[in-house]
């Protein structure tokens, strides 16, 4: 709703919008809108990057998005219809949380410790 409007006005406008939408859906007897499976799957793939990391095998971002699309909408994955799975599970790379200076120091220490 528009900024700066009183709370009651915004609530009334939203309620009116929902009532008009419900009336149109009931009189036309059709679903609100169709889900564009490709766009929705792309959005799920982008969200998959923010899943928490684990040490266990887990689905790739693409496979996870396809599973979520099937679970949420019942639609098959457009991507997987064209590209069948070759590896359904993989170990995701863990992000290093060490200090780069410590890594460089460790490399130098190992280099000095090994006899040439």
C-alpha positions in Angstrom: 0.0 0.0 0.0 1.0 3.6 -0.4 3.4 5.1 2.1 2.1 7.8 4.4 -1.5 6.6 4.4 -3.2 6.0 7.8 -3.2 2.4 8.9 -7.0 2.1 8.6 -7.0 3.4 5.0 -4.3 0.9 4.0 -6.2 -2.0 5.6 -9.5 -1.0 4.0 -7.8 -0.8 0.5 -6.2 -4.2 0.9 -9.5 -5.7 2.1 -11.2 -4.2 -1.0 -8.5 -5.5 -3.3 -8.9 -9.0 -1.9 -12.7 -8.9 -2.1 -12.6 -7.8 -5.8 -10.1 -10.5 -6.5 -12.2 -13.2 -4.8 -15.4 -12.0 -6.7 -13.6 -12.1 -10.1 -12.2 -15.6 -9.4 -15.6 -17.0 -8.3 -17.5 -15.5 -11.2 -15.0 -16.6 -13.9 -14.5 -20.0 -12.2 -10.8 -20.2 -13.0 -7.6 -20.3 -10.9 -6.0 -17.1 -9.8 -3.0 -17.5 -12.1 -0.9 -20.3 -13.5 2.5 -20.9 -12.1 5.3 -20.4 -14.6 7.2 -23.5 -13.6 10.5 -22.3 -15.2 10.5 -19.0 -13.4 9.5 -20.6 -10.1 12.2 -23.2 -10.4 14.8 -20.5 -11.2 13.8 -18.7 -8.0 14.1 -21.9 -6.0 17.5 -22.5 -7.4 18.6 -19.1 -6.3 17.2 -19.8 -2.8 19.0 -23.1 -2.7 22.3 -21.4 -2.4 21.3 -20.2 1.1 20.6 -23.6 2.5 22.7 -24.5 5.6 25.8 -26.6 4.9 26.0 -30.1 6.3 28.6 -32.9 6.0 26.1 -35.3 4.6 25.4 -35.9 0.9 22.5 -33.7 -0.2 20.8 -32.8 -3.5 22.4 -30.3 -5.8 20.8 -26.9 -6.0 19.0 -27.9 -9.2 17.8 -31.2 -7.8 16.7 -29.5 -4.6 14.7 -26.9 -6.6 13.1 -29.6 -8.7 12.0 -31.5 -5.5 10.6 -28.3 -4.0 8.8 -27.4 -7.2 7.2 -30.9 -7.3 6.3 -30.8 -3.6 4.8 -27.2 -3.7 3.0 -27.2 -7.0 2.8 -30.8 -8.2 4.5 -29.8 -11.5 7.5 -31.6 -12.9 10.7 -29.8 -13.3 11.1 -28.2 -16.8 14.9 -28.4 -16.4 15.0 -32.0 -15.4 12.7 -33.0 -18.3 15.3 -31.6 -20.7 18.4 -32.6 -18.6 18.0 -35.9 -16.8 20.0 -36.3 -13.6 23.4 -37.8 -13.9 24.4 -37.3 -10.2 21.4 -36.7 -7.9 23.5 -36.3 -4.8 26.8 -34.5 -4.2 28.7 -33.1 -1.3 28.5 -29.4 -1.4 31.8 -27.5 -0.8 32.1 -26.0 2.6 33.1 -22.4 2.8 36.5 -21.9 4.5 36.4 -20.0 7.7 40.1 -19.7 8.3 42.2 -16.5 8.1 44.1 -16.1 4.8 47.1 -14.9 6.7 47.2 -18.1 8.8 47.0 -20.1 5.6 50.0 -18.3 4.0 52.0 -18.6 7.3 51.3 -22.4 7.3 52.4 -22.7 3.7 55.7 -20.8 4.4 56.3 -22.9 7.5 55.8 -26.1 5.6 58.1 -24.9 2.8 60.9 -24.0 5.3 60.5 -27.3 7.2 60.9 -29.5 4.2 64.6 -30.1 3.2 65.4 -29.1 -0.4 
